[in-house]
Amino acid sequence: MLNLNSIMVGTDNYTRMADFYTKVFGKPADMTEGNWSGWSVGNCFFSVGEHSEVAGKASDPARMLFNLETTEVKEEYDRIKGIGAEVIKEPYQMETAWIATLADPDGNYFQLMTPWDAEE
């Protein structure tokens, strides 16, 4: 059985991305080494850092999205929009779940989602 334990996002503007995700996660990085920073977020470690193969904005930002789970999608959407995230799709309801899609300064998409109800 596999366990997803980390997500790494490469950038050519480490400082801008690290500042953005510090605000998104509402805490300083749990790890900083050179031009890489990482945060423990739930059961996953999320990191951003300089990568030699990355330049500019994401050319295909919807190819891979990560979800940040919250019971307060609308409130977190407003907060994260307020720190500079680009709005891709405002909060909407899909059956019993709320979802909103935003983009970070490099244009990578991420979603805010209510927890999945395993019983439904």
TIDOPA-120592 format. One record per residue: residue number from 1; residue in one letter; chain; x, y, z of N, C-alpha, C in turn. Coordinates in steps of 0.02 Angstrom, whole numbers, plus 32768, in hexadecimal, padded with zeros to 4 digits. Layout:
BEGIN
+-----+-----+-------+------+------+------+------+------+------+------+------+------+
:   n : res : chain :  n_X :  n_Y :  n_Z : ca_X : ca_Y : ca_Z :  c_X :  c_Y :  c_Z :
+-----+-----+-------+------+------+------+------+------+------+------+------+------+
: NUM :   a :     A :    X :    Y :    Z :    X :    Y :    Z :    X :    Y :    Z :
...
+-----+-----+-------+------+------+------+------+------+------+------+------+------+
***
This chain:
BEGIN
+-----+-----+-------+------+------+------+------+------+------+------+------+------+
:   n : res : chain :  n_X :  n_Y :  n_Z : ca_X : ca_Y : ca_Z :  c_X :  c_Y :  c_Z :
+-----+-----+-------+------+------+------+------+------+------+------+------+------+
:   1 :   m :     A : 802A : 7FC5 : 8000 : 8000 : 8000 : 8000 : 802C : 803E : 8000 :
:   2 :   l :     A : 8019 : 806F : 7FD7 : 803F : 80AE : 7FD3 : 8021 : 80E2 : 8002 :
:   3 :   n :     A : 804B : 8110 : 8018 : 8036 : 8147 : 8043 : 8054 : 8187 : 8027 :
:   4 :   l :     A : 8029 : 81B5 : 8011 : 8041 : 81F5 : 7FFA : 8056 : 821D : 8036 :
:   5 :   n :     A : 8096 : 822F : 803A : 80AD : 8252 : 8076 : 80C8 : 8298 : 8069 :
:   6 :   s :     A : 80D2 : 82AB : 8029 : 80E9 : 82EF : 801D : 80D8 : 8305 : 7FD6 :
:   7 :   i :     A : 80D4 : 8347 : 7FCF : 80CB : 8368 : 7F8F : 8101 : 839D : 7F8A :
:   8 :   m :     A : 8125 : 839D : 7F52 : 815A : 83CE : 7F47 : 8146 : 83F8 : 7F0A :
:   9 :   v :     A : 8149 : 843A : 7F11 : 8139 : 8468 : 7EDB : 8177 : 8490 : 7ECA :
:  10 :   g :     A : 818F : 8488 : 7E8B : 81C9 : 84AD : 7E75 : 81B6 : 84F2 : 7E5C :
:  11 :   t :     A : 81E5 : 8520 : 7E62 : 81D9 : 8566 : 7E4E : 821A : 8587 : 7E3A :
:  12 :   d :     A : 8214 : 85BE : 7E16 : 824F : 85E7 : 7E09 : 824E : 8626 : 7E34 :
:  13 :   n :     A : 821C : 862B : 7E60 : 8217 : 8664 : 7E8E : 8207 : 8649 : 7ED4 :
:  14 :   y :     A : 8239 : 862D : 7EF3 : 8231 : 860D : 7F34 : 8214 : 863C : 7F68 :
:  15 :   t :     A : 822E : 8678 : 7F6D : 8219 : 86A6 : 7FA2 : 81CF : 86B6 : 7F9D :
:  16 :   r :     A : 81B7 : 86C5 : 7F61 : 8170 : 86D5 : 7F57 : 8144 : 8699 : 7F6A :
:  17 :   m :     A : 8157 : 865E : 7F54 : 812F : 8623 : 7F62 : 8131 : 8610 : 7FAD :
:  18 :   a :     A : 816B : 8614 : 7FCC : 816F : 8604 : 8013 : 8146 : 8636 : 803C :
:  19 :   d :     A : 8149 : 8675 : 802B : 8120 : 86A7 : 804E : 80D6 : 8698 : 8046 :
:  20 :   f :     A : 80C1 : 8687 : 8009 : 807B : 8678 : 7FFC : 8063 : 863D : 8025 :
:  21 :   y :     A : 8087 : 8605 : 8024 : 8070 : 85CA : 8048 : 8077 : 85D1 : 8094 :
:  22 :   t :     A : 80A5 : 85FB : 80AC : 80A7 : 860B : 80F3 : 8065 : 862B : 8107 :
:  23 :   k :     A : 804B : 8657 : 80DD : 800A : 8677 : 80EB : 7FD0 : 8646 : 80E3 :
:  24 :   v :     A : 7FD2 : 861B : 80B0 : 7F9D : 85EA : 80A6 : 7F97 : 85BC : 80E2 :
:  25 :   f :     A : 7FD0 : 85A2 : 80F9 : 7FCF : 8572 : 8130 : 7FCC : 8593 : 8174 :
:  26 :   g :     A : 7FD6 : 85D5 : 8176 : 7FCF : 85FB : 81B4 : 8004 : 85EC : 81E8 :
:  27 :   k :     A : 803F : 85D9 : 81D1 : 8075 : 85CB : 81FF : 80B8 : 85CC : 81D9 :
:  28 :   p :     A : 80EF : 85D8 : 81FD : 8130 : 85D5 : 81DB : 813F : 858E : 81C4 :
:  29 :   a :     A : 816C : 8588 : 8195 : 8180 : 8546 : 817C : 819B : 851C : 81B5 :
:  30 :   d :     A : 818D : 84DB : 81B3 : 81A8 : 84AC : 81E4 : 81F0 : 849A : 81D3 :
:  31 :   m :     A : 8203 : 84A5 : 8194 : 8247 : 8496 : 817D : 825A : 84CA : 8148 :
:  32 :   t :     A : 8296 : 84E5 : 814F : 82B2 : 8510 : 811B : 82FB : 84FC : 8113 :
:  33 :   e :     A : 830D : 84ED : 80D5 : 8352 : 84DC : 80C6 : 8363 : 84F8 : 8081 :
:  34 :   g :     A : 8391 : 8528 : 8080 : 83A1 : 8548 : 8041 : 8363 : 856A : 8025 :
:  35 :   n :     A : 8354 : 855D : 7FE7 : 831A : 8579 : 7FC6 : 82E0 : 8547 : 7FC3 :
:  36 :   w :     A : 82D6 : 8522 : 7FF9 : 829D : 84F4 : 8001 : 827F : 84FF : 8045 :
:  37 :   s :     A : 823D : 84FF : 8049 : 8219 : 8502 : 8088 : 81E0 : 84D0 : 8086 :
:  38 :   g :     A : 81CE : 84B6 : 80C1 : 8199 : 8484 : 80C4 : 8170 : 848B : 8103 :
:  39 :   w :     A : 8131 : 8476 : 80FC : 8101 : 847A : 8133 : 80E0 : 8436 : 813D :
:  40 :   s :     A : 80D8 : 8422 : 817C : 80AF : 83E8 : 818C : 8067 : 83FF : 8189 :
:  41 :   v :     A : 8040 : 83E1 : 815D : 7FFA : 83F4 : 8153 : 7FD1 : 83B4 : 8157 :
:  42 :   g :     A : 7FAE : 83AC : 818E : 7F89 : 836D : 8198 : 7FBA : 8333 : 8198 :
:  43 :   n :     A : 7FAD : 8301 : 816E : 7FD8 : 82C6 : 8169 : 800A : 82CB : 8130 :
:  44 :   c :     A : 8014 : 8306 : 8116 : 8040 : 830F : 80DC : 8074 : 8346 : 80EA :
:  45 :   f :     A : 80AD : 8341 : 80CA : 80E0 : 8375 : 80CD : 80E0 : 8398 : 808A :
:  46 :   f :     A : 80D5 : 83DA : 808A : 80D0 : 8402 : 804D : 810C : 842F : 804A :
:  47 :   s :     A : 8130 : 842E : 8011 : 816B : 8458 : 800C : 816D : 847D : 7FCA :
:  48 :   v :     A : 818F : 84B6 : 7FCB : 819B : 84DE : 7F8F : 81E5 : 84EF : 7F8D :
:  49 :   g :     A : 8200 : 84F3 : 7F50 : 8246 : 8504 : 7F4B : 825C : 850F : 7F03 :
:  50 :   e :     A : 8296 : 852C : 7EFC : 82B2 : 8538 : 7EBA : 82C0 : 84F7 : 7E97 :
:  51 :   h :     A : 82B0 : 84F6 : 7E56 : 82BC : 84BA : 7E2E : 82D6 : 84D2 : 7DEB :
:  52 :   s :     A : 830D : 84B5 : 7DD4 : 832F : 84CB : 7D97 : 8305 : 84C0 : 7D58 :
:  53 :   e :     A : 82D3 : 8495 : 7D5A : 82AA : 8486 : 7D20 : 8269 : 84AF : 7D1E :
:  54 :   v :     A : 8260 : 84DD : 7D4C : 8223 : 8504 : 7D50 : 8232 : 854D : 7D41 :
:  55 :   a :     A : 8208 : 856B : 7D15 : 820E : 85B1 : 7D06 : 81CA : 85CF : 7CF9 :
:  56 :   g :     A : 81BB : 8606 : 7D1A : 817D : 862A : 7D0F : 8140 : 8606 : 7D2A :
:  57 :   k :     A : 8107 : 861B : 7D10 : 80C7 : 85FF : 7D26 : 80BC : 85B9 : 7D0C :
:  58 :   a :     A : 8092 : 8593 : 7D2F : 8081 : 854F : 7D1B : 8061 : 8550 : 7CD5 :
:  59 :   s :     A : 807A : 8528 : 7CA7 : 805F : 8528 : 7C63 : 801F : 84FE : 7C5D :
:  60 :   d :     A : 8013 : 84D1 : 7C8C : 7FD8 : 84A7 : 7C8B : 7FC0 : 849F : 7CD4 :
:  61 :   p :     A : 7FA6 : 84D5 : 7CF2 : 7F99 : 84D6 : 7D3A : 7F63 : 84A7 : 7D53 :
:  62 :   a :     A : 7F39 : 848E : 7D27 : 7F04 : 8461 : 7D3D : 7F18 : 8418 : 7D38 :
:  63 :   r :     A : 7F54 : 840A : 7D1F : 7F6A : 83C5 : 7D17 : 7F6A : 839F : 7D59 :
:  64 :   m :     A : 7F83 : 83BF : 7D8E : 7F84 : 839F : 7DCF : 7F71 : 83D2 : 7E04 :
:  65 :   l :     A : 7F3E : 83C3 : 7E2A : 7F27 : 83EF : 7E5F : 7F30 : 83CB : 7EA2 :
:  66 :   f :     A : 7F3C : 83F1 : 7ED5 : 7F3A : 83D4 : 7F18 : 7F01 : 83F4 : 7F3E :
:  67 :   n :     A : 7EE4 : 83CE : 7F6C : 7EAA : 83E4 : 7F92 : 7EBE : 83F2 : 7FDA :
:  68 :   l :     A : 7EA5 : 842A : 7FF4 : 7EAC : 843B : 803A : 7E68 : 8433 : 8059 :
:  69 :   e :     A : 7E63 : 8406 : 8088 : 7E24 : 83F5 : 80A6 : 7E13 : 8425 : 80DF :
:  70 :   t :     A : 7DD5 : 843D : 80DF : 7DBD : 846A : 8113 : 7D71 : 8466 : 8118 :
:  71 :   t :     A : 7D56 : 846D : 8153 : 7D0E : 8471 : 815A : 7CF5 : 84B7 : 814D :
:  72 :   e :     A : 7D23 : 84E7 : 8143 : 7D12 : 852E : 8139 : 7D2B : 8546 : 80F5 :
:  73 :   v :     A : 7D13 : 8527 : 80C0 : 7D2A : 8538 : 807D : 7D20 : 8582 : 806D :
:  74 :   k :     A : 7CE5 : 859C : 807A : 7CD7 : 85E2 : 8068 : 7D04 : 8613 : 808E :
:  75 :   e :     A : 7D0D : 8607 : 80CF : 7D37 : 8633 : 80F8 : 7D80 : 862F : 80E2 :
:  76 :   e :     A : 7D99 : 85F1 : 80D7 : 7DDF : 85E9 : 80C1 : 7DE8 : 8606 : 807A :
:  77 :   y :     A : 7DB7 : 85FE : 8050 : 7DB9 : 861B : 800C : 7DC3 : 8667 : 8012 :
:  78 :   d :     A : 7D9A : 8688 : 803B : 7DA0 : 86D0 : 8044 : 7DE4 : 86E3 : 805F :
:  79 :   r :     A : 7DFD : 86BE : 8090 : 7E3E : 86CD : 80AF : 7E76 : 86C5 : 807D :
:  80 :   i :     A : 7E77 : 868E : 8059 : 7EAE : 8680 : 802A : 7EAA : 86AD : 7FED :
:  81 :   k :     A : 7E6F : 86BC : 7FD6 : 7E66 : 86ED : 7FA1 : 7E83 : 8730 : 7FB7 :
:  82 :   g :     A : 7E78 : 8742 : 7FF6 : 7E91 : 8780 : 8012 : 7EDD : 8785 : 8017 :
:  83 :   i :     A : 7EFF : 874D : 8017 : 7F49 : 874F : 801A : 7F68 : 874D : 7FD4 :
:  84 :   g :     A : 7F3D : 874D : 7FA0 : 7F57 : 8752 : 7F5D : 7F4E : 8717 : 7F2F :
:  85 :   a :     A : 7F2A : 86E3 : 7F45 : 7F1E : 86AA : 7F19 : 7EF0 : 86C0 : 7EE0 :
:  86 :   e :     A : 7EFC : 86A5 : 7EA5 : 7ED1 : 86B2 : 7E6C : 7E94 : 8685 : 7E70 :
:  87 :   v :     A : 7E5A : 86A2 : 7E67 : 7E1C : 867B : 7E68 : 7E13 : 8658 : 7E25 :
:  88 :   i :     A : 7E0D : 8616 : 7E27 : 7DFE : 85EF : 7DEB : 7DB4 : 85DE : 7DEA :
:  89 :   k :     A : 7D99 : 85C8 : 7E23 : 7D52 : 85BA : 7E29 : 7D3C : 85C8 : 7E71 :
:  90 :   e :     A : 7D0B : 85F5 : 7E77 : 7CF0 : 8606 : 7EB9 : 7CD0 : 85C9 : 7ED9 :
:  91 :   p :     A : 7CC6 : 85CB : 7F1C : 7CA9 : 8590 : 7F3D : 7C66 : 857B : 7F1E :
:  92 :   y :     A : 7C60 : 853A : 7F15 : 7C22 : 851D : 7EFA : 7C17 : 84DB : 7F1D :
:  93 :   q :     A : 7BD8 : 84C5 : 7F1B : 7BC6 : 8486 : 7F3C : 7BBE : 844F : 7F08 :
:  94 :   m :     A : 7BDC : 8415 : 7F18 : 7BD4 : 83D9 : 7EEF : 7BB9 : 83A3 : 7F1E :
:  95 :   e :     A : 7B7A : 8394 : 7F17 : 7B57 : 8368 : 7F46 : 7B5E : 8385 : 7F8C :
:  96 :   t :     A : 7B7F : 8362 : 7FBA : 7B86 : 837C : 7FFE : 7BC8 : 83A0 : 800A :
:  97 :   a :     A : 7BF3 : 83A2 : 7FD9 : 7C36 : 83C0 : 7FE1 : 7C39 : 8407 : 7FC6 :
:  98 :   w :     A : 7C61 : 8431 : 7FE6 : 7C71 : 8474 : 7FCD : 7CB7 : 8472 : 7FB1 :
:  99 :   i :     A : 7CC2 : 8494 : 7F78 : 7D02 : 8495 : 7F56 : 7D0F : 84DC : 7F3C :
: 100 :   a :     A : 7D4D : 84F2 : 7F3F : 7D63 : 8531 : 7F1F : 7DA7 : 8524 : 7F02 :
: 101 :   t :     A : 7DB5 : 8542 : 7EC8 : 7DF6 : 8539 : 7EA7 : 7E1A : 857C : 7EA2 :
: 102 :   l :     A : 7E59 : 857C : 7EB7 : 7E83 : 85B8 : 7EB7 : 7EC5 : 85A7 : 7E96 :
: 103 :   a :     A : 7EEF : 85DA : 7E8A : 7F32 : 85CF : 7E6F : 7F64 : 85F6 : 7E98 :
: 104 :   d :     A : 7F9F : 85D8 : 7EA1 : 7FD6 : 85F9 : 7EC5 : 7FFA : 862A : 7E97 :
: 105 :   p :     A : 802D : 864E : 7EAF : 804F : 867F : 7E85 : 806F : 8663 : 7E45 :
: 106 :   d :     A : 807F : 8623 : 7E44 : 809A : 8604 : 7E07 : 8063 : 85E9 : 7DDA :
: 107 :   g :     A : 8025 : 85F0 : 7DEE : 7FED : 85DA : 7DC5 : 7FD7 : 8593 : 7DD1 :
: 108 :   n :     A : 7FF5 : 8570 : 7E02 : 7FE2 : 852B : 7E12 : 7F9D : 852C : 7E34 :
: 109 :   y :     A : 7F70 : 8501 : 7E1C : 7F2D : 84FE : 7E39 : 7F2D : 84D4 : 7E78 :
: 110 :   f :     A : 7F04 : 84E9 : 7EA8 : 7EF5 : 84C0 : 7EE2 : 7EAD : 84CC : 7EF5 :
: 111 :   q :     A : 7E91 : 849C : 7F19 : 7E4B : 84A0 : 7F2C : 7E41 : 849E : 7F77 :
: 112 :   l :     A : 7E10 : 84C2 : 7F8D : 7DF7 : 84BB : 7FD2 : 7DBB : 848E : 7FCD :
: 113 :   m :     A : 7DB7 : 845C : 7FF9 : 7D80 : 842C : 7FF6 : 7D6A : 8419 : 803C :
: 114 :   t :     A : 7D28 : 840F : 8044 : 7D11 : 83F4 : 8083 : 7D26 : 83AA : 8086 :
: 115 :   p :     A : 7D2C : 838F : 80C2 : 7D40 : 8349 : 80C9 : 7D0D : 831B : 80A6 :
: 116 :   w :     A : 7D27 : 82E6 : 8089 : 7CFB : 82B3 : 806B : 7CD7 : 8290 : 80A2 :
: 117 :   d :     A : 7C96 : 8285 : 8099 : 7C6E : 825F : 80C9 : 7C6F : 8217 : 80B3 :
: 118 :   a :     A : 7C94 : 81ED : 80D6 : 7C9E : 81A7 : 80C2 : 7C5C : 8180 : 80C3 :
: 119 :   e :     A : 7C2A : 8197 : 80E7 : 7BEB : 8172 : 80EC : 7BBB : 8183 : 80B4 :
: 120 :   e :     A : 7BC8 : 81B6 : 808C : 7B9A : 81C7 : 8057 : 7BAE : 81AA : 8015 :
+-----+-----+-------+------+------+------+------+------+------+------+------+------+
***
